[in-house]
């Protein structure tokens, strides 16, 4: 054997199940979630704004965790679409995160109950006095909004459950034909994903200001979603390896590629963000520039600058070198920072519509985040408590275990 070639890794020697770690993770996550729910209920009950502040904080947290699961779903479908081999040992955790989409469909209920607090187009009296909203009423009305939400989550839940369950069935049977089935579906799936995520971003976020529109908004949300997931993925595997799991099958080469993907989508997010801003600034049309004007006045100007440097410049500089991407303890620092900036980005999309000139940070932002985050982590851990953390019998698993960067 060539001494420069690493010996093959035997999955049978790996600790590849959560085992006794699962109950602990579930209990801690649920405890955090319950504390978040209790804190949210207490703060919302004492509020004097009729619940509007709660619904906006909840929308930020909900869209944040939704974006992570949608990013995971895109990763899973893309790997099958491209017949990718390097990512097989990473794909199960992406499948588990994507499989939270049915849970998120239930967690969407408070957003639906708070439509009148969040979206001015849902108020008939407001629409009656606004000619522009009247012109958009065929699309922006409560009934059609609910129908669209049902369609989005049906597509997402169906795709995520199909890929997760089919992958698990392959672990049981070893049937390589299941890979072919998943690959055949990946083409239509990526189209369905693109359409539903684009329109969901219009409905959940862009319609907060129904007078404003951007044809690139869906791509902006897509870029942030994928970047958020690629930032979360190395953190997941770092924590698993710290607990003694997947210590050999997920190698430095895989961390290097996860870091490259996080770096690439940092640049892509910045490119889309700049493109949207530049086109609107250049056209200088009042019905378009008002959206950005709200985000450049008062305290929001500082948030915009924080996103410029914190969401792009700092991660760009931190990940441009191969050195931190190949050191597991180092890569989690910029990726955790990216996750924080991703939350701030969604906050920046939502909150200025209700608070011009002032950044209304509140404990409700934290408690809603903890509530949904606890449920999000607990659901994923519960799903994986007795399942392998890698796709053990995927026909390309040997290729993934031998993967090396050029």
DOVOSE-432317 format. One line per 2 residues: their letters; for each residue x, y, z of N, C-alpha, C, O. Coordinates in steps of 0.1 Angstrom, whole numbers. Example, Ala and Ser with C-alpha at 12.3 -4.5 7.8 and 13.67 -1.06 7.14 Angstrom:
2
as) 132 -57 78 123 -45 78 132 -33 78 142 -33 85; 128 -22 71 137 -11 71 129 0 79 134 11 80;
END
This chain:
406
xx) 8 -12 0 0 0 0 9 12 0 19 13 7; 5 22 -8 12 35 -8 11 42 5 0 44 10;
xx) 23 45 12 22 51 25 16 65 25 12 69 36; 15 71 13 9 84 13 -6 84 12 -13 94 13;
xx) -12 72 10 -27 70 9 -32 66 22 -27 56 27; -42 72 27 -48 69 40 -55 55 38 -61 52 28;
xx) -54 47 49 -61 34 48 -76 36 48 -81 46 54; -83 26 42 -98 28 42 -104 28 56 -99 21 65;
xx) -114 35 58 -121 36 71 -132 26 72 -140 25 63; -133 19 83 -143 9 85 -154 15 93 -152 18 105;
xx) -166 17 88 -177 23 95 -181 15 107 -186 21 117; -178 2 107 -182 -6 118 -175 -3 131 -179 -6 142;
xx) -163 3 129 -155 7 141 -159 21 146 -154 25 157; -168 28 140 -172 41 144 -183 41 154 -192 32 154;
xx) -183 51 162 -195 53 171 -204 62 163 -202 75 162; -214 57 157 -222 64 147 -237 65 151 -245 67 142;
xx) -240 64 164 -254 66 169 -253 76 180 -243 76 188; -264 83 182 -264 92 194 -264 85 207 -257 89 217;
xx) -270 73 208 -270 65 220 -275 73 232 -285 79 232; -267 72 242 -270 78 255 -270 93 254 -275 100 263;
xx) -264 99 244 -264 113 242 -278 119 239 -281 130 242; -286 111 232 -299 116 227 -308 120 238 -314 131 237;
xx) -311 112 249 -320 117 259 -315 130 266 -323 138 269; -302 131 267 -297 143 274 -299 156 265 -304 166 270;
xx) -296 154 252 -299 165 242 -313 169 242 -317 181 242; -322 159 242 -336 161 241 -341 169 254 -349 178 253;
xx) -337 164 265 -341 170 278 -336 185 279 -344 193 283; -324 187 275 -318 201 276 -325 210 266 -329 221 270;
xx) -327 205 254 -334 213 244 -348 216 248 -353 227 246; -355 206 253 -369 208 257 -370 218 269 -379 226 270;
xx) -360 217 278 -360 226 290 -358 240 285 -365 249 290; -349 242 275 -347 256 270 -360 260 263 -364 272 264;
xx) -366 251 255 -378 255 248 -389 259 257 -397 268 255; -391 251 268 -402 254 278 -399 267 285 -408 275 287;
xx) -386 270 288 -383 283 294 -386 294 284 -391 305 288; -383 292 272 -386 302 262 -400 304 260 -405 316 259;
xx) -408 294 260 -423 295 259 -429 302 271 -437 311 269; -424 298 283 -429 305 295 -425 320 295 -434 328 298;
xx) -413 323 292 -409 337 291 -416 345 281 -420 356 283; -419 339 269 -426 345 259 -441 348 263 -446 359 261;
xx) -447 338 269 -461 340 274 -462 351 285 -471 359 284; -452 351 294 -452 361 304 -450 375 299 -457 384 302;
xx) -441 377 289 -438 390 284 -449 394 275 -453 406 275; -455 385 267 -466 389 258 -478 392 265 -486 401 261;
xx) -481 385 277 -493 388 285 -492 402 291 -502 409 292; -480 407 294 -478 420 301 -477 431 291 -476 443 295;
xx) -476 428 278 -475 438 267 -488 446 266 -499 441 268; -486 458 261 -498 467 259 -500 471 244 -507 481 241;
xx) -495 463 236 -496 466 221 -506 456 214 -505 455 202; -513 448 222 -523 439 215 -516 427 209 -522 420 201;
xx) -504 424 213 -497 413 208 -488 415 196 -481 405 191; -488 427 190 -481 429 178 -466 427 180 -459 421 171;
xx) -460 431 191 -446 429 193 -442 414 194 -432 410 189; -451 406 200 -449 392 201 -449 386 187 -440 378 184;
xx) -458 389 179 -459 383 166 -447 386 157 -443 378 149; -442 398 159 -430 402 150 -418 394 155 -410 389 147;
xx) -416 393 168 -405 385 174 -406 371 170 -397 364 166; -419 366 170 -421 352 167 -418 349 152 -412 339 148;
xx) -422 359 143 -420 357 129 -405 357 126 -400 349 118; -397 365 133 -382 365 131 -377 351 134 -369 345 127;
xx) -380 346 146 -375 333 151 -380 322 142 -372 313 138; -393 323 138 -398 312 129 -391 312 116 -387 301 111;
xx) -390 323 109 -384 323 96 -369 319 97 -364 313 88; -362 322 108 -348 318 110 -347 303 110 -339 298 102;
xx) -355 296 118 -353 282 118 -359 275 106 -354 265 102; -369 281 100 -374 276 87 -363 277 77 -362 268 69;
xx) -356 288 76 -345 289 66 -335 279 68 -329 274 58; -331 275 80 -321 265 82 -326 251 77 -318 244 71;
xx) -339 248 79 -344 235 74 -345 235 59 -343 225 52; -349 247 53 -350 248 39 -336 247 33 -334 241 22;
xx) -326 253 39 -312 251 35 -308 237 35 -301 232 26; -311 229 45 -308 215 46 -315 207 35 -309 198 29;
xx) -327 210 32 -335 203 22 -328 206 8 -327 197 0; -324 218 5 -317 221 -7 -304 213 -8 -301 208 -19;
xx) -297 212 3 -284 205 3 -287 190 -1 -280 184 -9; -297 184 5 -300 170 3 -304 168 -12 -298 159 -19;
xx) -313 176 -17 -317 174 -31 -306 177 -41 -304 170 -50; -298 187 -38 -286 190 -47 -276 179 -47 -271 176 -58;
xx) -274 172 -36 -264 161 -36 -269 149 -45 -261 143 -52; -282 147 -45 -288 137 -54 -288 141 -69 -285 134 -78;
xx) -291 154 -71 -291 159 -84 -278 158 -91 -277 156 -103; -267 160 -83 -254 161 -89 -246 147 -87 -234 146 -90;
xx) -253 137 -82 -247 124 -80 -235 125 -72 -225 119 -75; -236 133 -61 -224 136 -53 -220 125 -44 -228 118 -38;
xx) -207 122 -44 -202 111 -35 -195 117 -23 -196 110 -12; -188 128 -23 -180 133 -12 -189 135 0 -184 134 11;
xx) -202 139 -2 -210 144 9 -219 133 16 -227 136 25; -217 120 12 -226 110 17 -225 109 32 -236 107 39;
xx) -213 110 38 -213 109 53 -218 121 60 -220 121 72; -221 132 53 -227 144 58 -242 145 57 -249 152 64;
xx) -247 137 47 -261 139 42 -271 135 52 -282 141 53; -268 125 61 -279 121 71 -283 132 80 -294 134 83;
xx) -273 140 85 -276 151 94 -284 162 87 -293 168 92; -281 164 74 -289 174 66 -303 168 64 -313 176 65;
xx) -305 155 62 -318 149 61 -326 151 74 -338 154 74; -319 150 85 -325 151 98 -330 165 101 -341 168 106;
xx) -322 175 97 -326 189 99 -337 193 89 -346 200 93; -336 188 77 -347 191 67 -360 184 72 -371 190 70;
xx) -359 173 79 -371 166 83 -379 173 94 -389 169 99; -373 184 99 -380 193 109 -391 201 102 -399 208 109;
xx) -392 201 89 -402 209 82 -416 206 86 -424 215 87; -420 193 88 -434 191 93 -436 197 107 -447 202 109;
xx) -426 197 115 -427 204 128 -429 219 126 -437 225 133; -421 225 117 -422 239 115 -436 243 109 -441 254 110;
xx) -443 233 102 -456 236 97 -466 238 109 -474 247 108; -464 231 120 -472 233 132 -468 246 138 -477 254 143;
xx) -455 249 139 -450 261 145 -454 274 137 -452 285 142; -459 272 125 -463 283 117 -477 289 122 -481 300 118;
xx) -484 281 130 -497 285 134 -498 299 140 -507 307 137; -489 302 150 -489 316 155 -488 327 145 -494 337 147;
xx) -480 324 135 -479 334 124 -492 336 117 -496 347 114; -499 325 115 -512 326 108 -523 332 117 -531 340 112;
xx) -522 330 130 -531 336 139 -529 351 140 -538 359 143; -516 355 137 -512 369 139 -512 377 126 -506 387 125;
xx) -519 372 116 -518 379 103 -522 393 103 -516 402 97; -533 396 111 -538 410 112 -528 419 119 -528 432 117;
xx) -519 413 127 -509 421 135 -497 423 126 -489 433 128; -494 415 116 -482 415 109 -484 421 95 -475 429 91;
xx) -495 419 88 -496 422 74 -508 432 73 -519 428 75; -505 444 69 -515 454 68 -525 451 56 -537 456 57;
xx) -521 443 47 -530 440 36 -541 430 40 -551 428 33; -540 424 52 -550 415 57 -561 422 64 -571 416 68;
xx) -560 436 65 -571 443 72 -580 450 61 -575 458 53; -593 446 60 -602 451 49 -603 466 50 -604 472 39;
xx) -603 472 62 -604 487 62 -592 494 56 -593 504 49; -580 488 58 -568 494 52 -568 492 37 -565 502 30;
xx) -572 481 33 -573 478 18 -583 487 12 -581 492 0; -594 490 18 -605 498 13 -600 513 10 -605 520 1;
xx) -590 517 18 -585 531 16 -572 531 8 -565 542 8; -568 520 2 -555 520 -4 -556 514 -18 -559 502 -20;
xx) -555 522 -29 -557 518 -42 -547 507 -47 -550 498 -54; -535 508 -42 -524 499 -45 -527 485 -40 -526 475 -47;
xx) -532 485 -27 -535 472 -21 -547 466 -28 -549 454 -29; -557 474 -32 -568 469 -39 -564 462 -52 -570 452 -56;
xx) -554 468 -59 -549 462 -71 -542 448 -69 -541 440 -78; -537 446 -57 -530 434 -53 -538 424 -45 -534 414 -41;
xx) -551 428 -43 -560 420 -35 -562 406 -40 -565 396 -33; -561 404 -53 -563 391 -59 -553 381 -54 -555 369 -53;
xx) -541 386 -51 -530 377 -46 -529 379 -30 -528 369 -23; -529 391 -26 -527 394 -11 -541 394 -4 -546 405 -2;
xx) -546 382 -2 -558 381 7 -556 369 16 -549 360 13; -563 369 27 -561 360 37 -563 345 32 -555 336 35;
xx) -574 343 25 -577 330 21 -566 324 12 -562 313 14; -562 332 2 -552 327 -7 -539 325 0 -531 316 -4;
xx) -536 334 9 -523 333 17 -523 319 24 -513 313 24; -534 316 31 -535 303 38 -533 291 29 -527 281 32;
xx) -539 292 17 -538 281 7 -524 280 3 -519 269 2; -517 291 0 -503 290 -4 -494 285 7 -486 276 4;
xx) -497 289 19 -489 283 30 -490 268 31 -481 261 34; -503 263 30 -505 249 30 -498 242 19 -492 231 21;
xx) -498 248 7 -491 242 -4 -475 241 -2 -469 231 -4; -470 252 3 -456 253 6 -451 242 15 -442 234 12;
xx) -458 241 26 -454 231 37 -457 217 32 -450 208 36; -468 215 24 -470 202 19 -459 197 10 -454 186 11;
xx) -454 206 1 -443 203 -7 -430 200 1 -423 190 -1; -427 209 10 -415 208 18 -415 196 27 -405 188 28;
xx) -426 194 34 -427 182 43 -427 169 35 -420 159 39; -434 169 23 -434 157 15 -420 153 10 -416 142 11;
xx) -412 163 5 -399 161 0 -389 156 11 -382 147 10; -390 164 22 -381 161 33 -383 147 39 -374 139 42;
xx) -396 143 41 -399 130 46 -395 119 36 -391 108 40; -397 121 23 -394 111 13 -379 108 14 -375 97 14;
xx) -371 119 13 -356 116 13 -351 110 26 -342 102 26; -357 115 37 -352 109 50 -356 94 51 -348 86 55;
xx) -368 91 48 -373 77 50 -367 68 39 -364 57 43; -365 73 27 -359 64 17 -345 62 21 -340 50 19;
xx) -338 72 26 -324 70 30 -323 60 41 -314 51 42; -332 60 51 -332 51 62 -336 37 57 -330 27 62;
xx) -345 36 47 -348 23 42 -336 17 35 -334 4 35; -328 25 28 -316 20 22 -306 14 32 -299 4 30;
xx) -305 20 44 -297 15 55 -301 1 59 -293 -7 63; -314 -1 58 -320 -15 62 -318 -25 51 -314 -36 54;
xx) -320 -21 39 -320 -31 28 -307 -31 20 -304 -42 14; -300 -20 19 -288 -19 11 -291 -19 -4 -282 -21 -12;
xx) -303 -15 -7 -308 -15 -21 -302 -3 -28 -306 8 -25; -293 -5 -38 -288 7 -45 -298 14 -54 -296 25 -58;
xx) -309 6 -57 -319 12 -66 -326 24 -59 -332 32 -66; -326 24 -46 -332 35 -39 -325 48 -41 -331 59 -42;
xx) -312 48 -43 -304 60 -47 -309 65 -61 -310 77 -63; -311 56 -70 -316 60 -83 -329 66 -82 -332 76 -89;
xx) -338 61 -74 -351 67 -72 -350 81 -67 -357 91 -71; -342 83 -57 -340 97 -51 -334 106 -61 -337 118 -61;
xx) -325 101 -69 -319 110 -79 -329 114 -90 -328 125 -95; -337 104 -94 -347 107 -104 -357 118 -100 -361 127 -108;
xx) -360 118 -87 -369 128 -81 -362 142 -80 -369 152 -79; -349 142 -79 -342 154 -75 -344 166 -85 -345 177 -81;
xx) -346 163 -98 -348 173 -108 -361 181 -106 -361 193 -104; -373 173 -106 -385 180 -102 -385 186 -88 -391 197 -86;
xx) -378 180 -79 -378 185 -65 -371 198 -64 -376 207 -57; -360 200 -72 -353 213 -71 -361 224 -77 -360 236 -72;
xx) -369 221 -87 -378 231 -93 -389 235 -83 -392 247 -81; -395 225 -77 -406 227 -67 -400 235 -55 -407 244 -50;
xx) -388 232 -51 -382 239 -40 -380 254 -44 -383 262 -36; -374 256 -56 -371 270 -60 -384 278 -60 -384 290 -55;
xx) -395 273 -66 -407 280 -67 -413 283 -53 -417 294 -50; -414 273 -45 -421 274 -32 -413 283 -23 -419 291 -16;
xx) -400 282 -23 -392 290 -13 -393 305 -18 -393 314 -10; -392 307 -31 -393 321 -36 -406 328 -32 -406 339 -27;
xx) -417 321 -34 -430 327 -31 -432 327 -16 -439 336 -11; -427 318 -9 -428 319 6 -421 331 11 -426 337 21;
xx) -409 334 6 -402 346 10 -410 359 7 -410 368 14; -417 359 -5 -426 370 -8 -437 371 2 -440 382 7;
xx) -443 360 5 -455 360 14 -451 364 29 -458 372 35; -441 357 34 -438 358 48 -430 371 51 -432 377 62;
xx) -422 376 42 -413 387 45 -416 399 36 -418 410 42; -416 398 23 -417 409 15 -430 416 16 -431 428 15;
xx) -441 408 18 -454 414 19 -457 422 32 -467 427 35; -447 422 41 -448 430 53 -449 445 49 -455 453 56;
xx) -443 448 38 -446 461 31 -451 458 17 -443 457 8; -464 457 16 -470 453 3 -469 464 -8 -472 461 -19;
xx) -465 476 -4 -462 486 -14 -449 484 -22 -447 490 -32; -440 476 -16 -427 475 -21 -425 461 -27 -432 452 -23;
xx) -416 460 -37 -414 447 -43 -399 447 -48 -394 457 -52; -394 435 -49 -381 433 -55 -381 419 -62 -384 409 -55;
xx) -378 418 -74 -378 405 -81 -366 396 -77 -366 384 -80; -356 402 -70 -345 394 -65 -346 390 -51 -337 383 -45;
xx) -357 393 -44 -359 391 -30 -358 376 -27 -352 372 -17; -364 368 -35 -364 353 -33 -350 347 -33 -347 339 -26;
xx) -342 353 -42 -328 348 -43 -320 353 -31 -312 345 -26; -323 364 -26 -317 370 -14 -320 360 -2 -311 357 6;
xx) -333 357 0 -337 348 11 -330 334 9 -326 328 18; -330 329 -4 -324 316 -7 -309 317 -3 -304 307 4;
xx) -302 327 -6 -288 328 -3 -285 328 12 -276 321 17; -294 335 19 -292 335 34 -295 322 40 -289 317 49;
xx) -305 315 35 -309 302 40 -298 291 38 -295 284 47; -292 291 26 -282 281 23 -269 285 31 -263 276 37;
xx) -266 298 32 -254 301 40 -257 297 55 -247 292 61; -269 300 60 -271 296 74 -269 281 76 -264 277 86;
xx) -274 273 67 -273 258 68 -258 254 67 -253 246 75; -251 260 58 -237 256 56 -228 261 68 -218 256 71;
xx) -233 271 75 -226 275 87 -230 266 99 -221 263 108; -242 261 99 -246 252 110 -240 238 109 -237 231 119;
xx) -238 233 96 -233 219 94 -220 216 101 -219 206 107; -209 224 99 -197 221 106 -198 221 121 -191 214 128;
xx) -207 230 126 -209 230 141 -215 217 145 -210 212 156; -224 212 138 -230 199 142 -220 188 143 -219 181 152;
xx) -212 187 132 -202 176 132 -190 179 142 -185 169 147; -187 191 145 -177 194 155 -182 189 169 -175 183 176;
xx) -195 192 172 -201 188 185 -202 173 185 -199 167 196; -206 166 174 -206 152 174 -193 145 177 -192 136 184;
xx) -183 151 170 -169 145 172 -164 148 186 -156 140 192; -168 159 192 -164 162 206 -170 152 215 -164 149 226;
xx) -181 146 212 -188 136 220 -183 122 216 -188 112 222; -173 121 207 -168 108 204 -174 101 192 -172 89 190;
xx) -183 108 185 -190 102 173 -184 107 160 -181 118 159; -184 97 150 -180 100 137 -166 107 137 -163 116 129;
xx) -157 102 145 -144 108 147 -135 106 135 -125 113 133; -137 95 127 -129 91 116 -136 93 102 -129 97 93;
xx) -149 90 102 -156 91 89 -157 105 84 -157 107 72; -159 115 93 -160 129 88 -146 135 91 -142 137 102;
xx) -139 137 80 -125 140 81 -122 155 79 -131 163 77; -109 158 80 -105 172 78 -109 176 63 -112 188 61;
xx) -109 167 54 -113 170 40 -128 174 39 -131 184 32; -136 168 47 -150 172 47 -152 185 54 -160 194 49;
xx) -145 188 65 -146 201 71 -141 212 61 -146 223 61; -130 209 54 -125 218 44 -136 222 34 -138 234 31;
xx) -143 212 29 -154 215 19 -165 222 25 -171 231 19; -169 219 38 -180 226 44 -176 241 46 -184 250 44;
xx) -163 243 49 -158 257 50 -158 264 37 -162 276 36; -155 257 26 -155 263 13 -169 267 9 -172 277 3;
xx) -179 258 12 -193 261 9 -198 274 17 -205 282 12; -194 274 30 -198 286 38 -191 299 32 -198 309 32;
xx) -179 297 28 -172 309 22 -179 313 9 -182 325 7; -182 303 0 -188 306 -13 -201 313 -11 -204 323 -18;
xx) -210 308 -2 -223 314 0 -222 327 8 -232 335 7; -212 330 15 -210 343 21 -208 353 9 -214 364 10;
xx) -200 350 -1 -198 358 -12 -211 360 -20 -215 371 -25; -218 348 -22 -230 349 -30 -241 357 -23 -247 365 -30;
xx) -242 356 -10 -252 364 -3 -249 379 -5 -257 387 -7; -236 383 -3 -232 397 -5 -234 402 -19 -238 413 -21;
xx) -232 393 -29 -234 397 -43 -249 400 -45 -252 410 -52; -258 391 -40 -272 393 -42 -277 406 -34 -284 413 -40;
xx) -272 407 -22 -276 419 -14 -272 432 -21 -279 441 -22; -259 432 -26 -255 444 -33 -262 446 -46 -266 458 -49;
xx) -265 436 -53 -272 437 -66 -286 443 -64 -290 452 -71; -293 438 -53 -306 444 -50 -306 458 -47 -313 467 -52;
xx) -296 462 -38 -295 476 -34 -291 485 -45 -296 495 -47; -281 480 -53 -275 489 -64 -286 492 -74 -287 503 -79;
xx) -294 482 -78 -304 484 -88 -315 494 -83 -320 502 -91; -319 492 -71 -329 501 -65 -323 515 -64 -330 525 -66;
xx) -311 516 -59 -305 529 -57 -303 536 -70 -306 548 -72; -299 529 -81 -297 535 -94 -309 540 -100 -310 550 -106;
xx) -320 532 -99 -333 536 -105 -339 548 -98 -346 556 -104; -337 549 -85 -341 560 -77 -356 563 -78 -360 575 -80;
xx) -364 553 -77 -379 554 -78 -384 554 -63 -381 545 -56; -392 564 -60 -397 566 -46 -404 553 -41 -403 550 -29;
xx) -412 546 -49 -419 534 -44 -410 523 -41 -414 513 -35; -397 524 -46 -387 513 -43 -377 517 -32 -373 509 -24;
xx) -373 530 -32 -362 534 -23 -367 535 -9 -359 535 0; -380 537 -7 -385 538 7 -381 527 16 -379 529 28;
xx) -381 515 11 -378 503 19 -364 504 24 -361 501 36; -354 508 16 -341 509 20 -339 522 29 -331 522 38;
xx) -346 532 26 -345 544 34 -348 542 48 -341 547 57; -358 534 51 -362 530 65 -350 523 72 -348 524 84;
xx) -342 516 64 -331 508 70 -318 516 70 -307 510 73; -318 529 66 -306 537 66 -308 549 75 -299 558 75;
xx) -319 550 82 -321 561 91 -321 557 105 -324 546 109; -316 566 114 -316 564 128 -308 552 132 -297 550 126;
xx) -312 544 142 -304 533 147 -303 522 136 -294 514 137; -312 521 127 -311 511 116 -299 512 107 -295 502 102;
xx) -294 524 106 -282 526 98 -270 518 104 -262 512 97; -270 517 117 -259 509 124 -261 494 121 -251 487 120;
xx) -273 490 121 -276 476 118 -272 472 104 -266 462 101; -275 481 95 -271 479 81 -256 478 79 -251 470 72;
xx) -249 487 86 -234 486 86 -229 474 92 -219 468 88; -236 469 103 -232 457 110 -233 445 100 -225 436 100;
xx) -244 445 92 -246 434 83 -235 435 72 -230 424 68; -232 447 67 -222 448 57 -208 442 62 -202 434 55;
xx) -204 446 74 -191 441 78 -192 427 85 -183 419 84; -203 425 93 -204 413 100 -209 401 92 -205 390 95;
xx) -217 404 82 -223 393 74 -214 390 62 -215 379 56; -206 399 58 -197 397 47 -182 398 49 -175 389 48;
xx) -178 410 53 -164 413 54 -157 404 64 -147 397 60; -162 403 76 -155 394 86 -155 380 83 -144 373 83;
xx) -167 374 79 -166 359 75 -157 357 62 -151 347 61; -158 367 53 -149 366 41 -134 365 45 -127 356 40;
xx) -130 374 54 -116 373 58 -113 361 66 -102 356 66; -123 357 74 -120 345 83 -119 332 76 -112 323 80;
xx) -126 331 64 -127 318 57 -120 318 44 -120 307 37; -113 329 40 -107 329 27 -95 320 27 -91 314 16;
xx) -88 318 38 -77 309 39 -81 295 41 -91 292 47; -73 285 36 -76 271 38 -73 267 53 -78 257 58;
xx) -65 275 60 -60 271 73 -71 269 83 -72 259 89; -80 279 85 -91 277 95 -101 266 90 -108 260 98;
xx) -103 265 77 -113 255 72 -108 241 75 -117 232 75; -96 238 77 -90 225 80 -88 223 94 -81 213 98;
xx) -92 232 103 -90 230 117 -104 232 124 -110 242 124; -109 220 129 -123 219 134 -126 229 145 -137 235 145;
xx) -117 231 154 -119 241 165 -119 255 160 -126 264 166; -113 258 149 -113 272 144 -125 275 135 -130 286 136;
xx) -129 265 127 -140 268 118 -153 271 124 -162 278 119; -155 266 137 -168 268 143 -169 283 148 -181 288 150;
xx) -158 290 149 -159 304 154 -166 313 143 -176 319 146; -161 313 131 -167 321 120 -181 316 117 -190 324 113;
xx) -183 303 117 -196 298 113 -207 301 124 -218 304 121; -203 301 137 -213 305 147 -216 320 145 -227 324 147;
xx) -206 328 142 -208 342 139 -217 344 127 -226 353 128; -216 336 117 -224 337 105 -239 334 109 -248 341 105;
xx) -241 324 118 -255 321 122 -261 333 130 -273 336 128; -253 340 138 -257 352 145 -261 363 135 -271 369 136;
xx) -253 365 125 -255 375 115 -268 371 106 -275 380 102; -270 358 104 -281 354 97 -294 358 104 -304 362 98;
xx) -294 356 117 -305 360 126 -307 375 124 -319 380 123; -296 383 125 -297 397 125 -303 402 111 -310 412 110;
xx) -299 395 101 -304 398 87 -319 396 86 -326 405 81; -324 386 92 -339 384 92 -346 394 101 -356 399 97;
xx) -340 397 112 -345 408 120 -345 421 113 -355 429 114; -335 424 105 -334 436 97 -345 436 86 -349 447 81;
xx) -349 424 81 -360 424 71 -373 426 77 -382 431 70; -375 422 89 -389 423 96 -391 436 103 -401 442 101;
xx) -383 439 112 -386 449 123 -387 463 118 -395 471 124; -379 468 108 -381 482 104 -395 486 99 -399 498 99;
xx) -403 476 95 -416 479 90 -425 484 101 -435 490 98; -422 481 114 -430 485 125 -423 495 134 -429 500 143;
xx) -410 497 132 -403 506 141 -393 514 132 -381 510 131; -397 525 127 -388 533 118 -379 541 127 -383 547 137;
xx) -366 541 124 -356 549 131 -351 543 144 -340 547 149; -358 533 150 -354 528 163 -353 513 162 -363 506 157;
xx) -343 507 167 -341 492 167 -348 487 180 -343 490 191; -359 480 179 -367 477 191 -363 463 197 -372 455 200;
xx) -350 461 200 -346 449 206 -354 447 219 -356 456 227; -359 434 221 -367 431 233 -364 417 238 -359 409 230;
xx) -367 415 250 -365 401 256 -374 391 248 -371 379 248; -385 396 242 -393 387 234 -385 381 222 -388 370 218;
xx) -376 389 217 -367 383 206 -360 371 211 -358 361 204; -354 372 223 -347 361 229 -355 349 233 -352 338 230;
xx) -367 352 239 -375 341 244 -381 334 232 -383 321 233; -385 341 222 -391 334 210 -380 325 203 -383 314 199;
xx) -368 331 203 -357 323 197 -354 310 205 -353 299 199; -354 311 218 -352 300 227 -363 290 226 -361 278 226;
xx) -375 295 225 -387 286 224 -386 277 211 -387 265 212; -385 284 200 -384 277 187 -371 269 186 -371 258 180;
xx) -360 274 190 -347 267 190 -347 254 198 -342 244 193; -353 255 210 -354 243 218 -362 232 211 -358 220 211;
xx) -374 236 206 -382 226 199 -375 221 187 -376 209 184; -368 229 179 -361 226 167 -350 215 170 -350 205 163;
xx) -342 217 180 -331 208 183 -337 195 189 -332 184 186; -347 196 198 -353 184 204 -359 175 193 -358 163 194;
xx) -366 181 184 -372 173 173 -362 166 165 -364 154 162; -351 173 161 -341 166 154 -334 155 162 -331 144 156;
xx) -331 158 174 -324 147 183 -334 135 185 -329 124 185; -346 138 187 -356 127 189 -357 118 176 -358 106 177;
xx) -356 125 165 -357 118 152 -345 109 150 -346 98 144; -333 113 155 -321 106 153 -317 97 165 -306 91 165;
xx) -325 95 175 -321 89 187 -317 74 185 -308 69 192; -323 67 175 -320 53 173 -315 51 158 -314 39 153;
xx) -312 62 151 -308 60 137 -293 64 135 -287 71 143; -287 58 125 -273 60 122 -271 75 118 -279 80 111;
xx) -260 80 122 -257 94 119 -251 96 105 -248 107 101; -248 85 98 -243 85 85 -252 75 76 -259 66 82;
xx) -252 77 63 -259 68 54 -250 56 52 -242 56 43; -253 46 60 -243 34 61 -242 26 48 -232 21 45;
xx) -253 25 41 -253 16 29 -256 23 16 -260 17 6; -253 36 16 -254 43 3 -243 38 -6 -232 35 -1;
xx) -245 35 -19 -235 30 -28 -223 38 -29 -212 33 -34; -223 51 -25 -212 60 -27 -205 62 -13 -196 71 -12;
xx) -208 55 -3 -203 58 10 -188 55 10 -180 63 17; -183 45 3 -168 43 3 -161 55 -4 -150 58 1;
xx) -167 60 -14 -161 72 -21 -160 84 -11 -150 91 -11; -171 85 -3 -171 96 7 -160 94 18 -154 104 22;
xx) -159 82 22 -149 79 32 -135 82 27 -126 85 35; -132 80 15 -119 82 9 -117 96 3 -106 99 -2;
xx) -127 104 5 -126 118 -2 -114 126 3 -111 127 15; -107 132 -7 -96 141 -4 -98 153 -14 -101 151 -25;
xx) -95 165 -8 -95 177 -17 -83 177 -26 -72 172 -23; -85 182 -38 -74 182 -48 -63 192 -43 -53 193 -50;
END
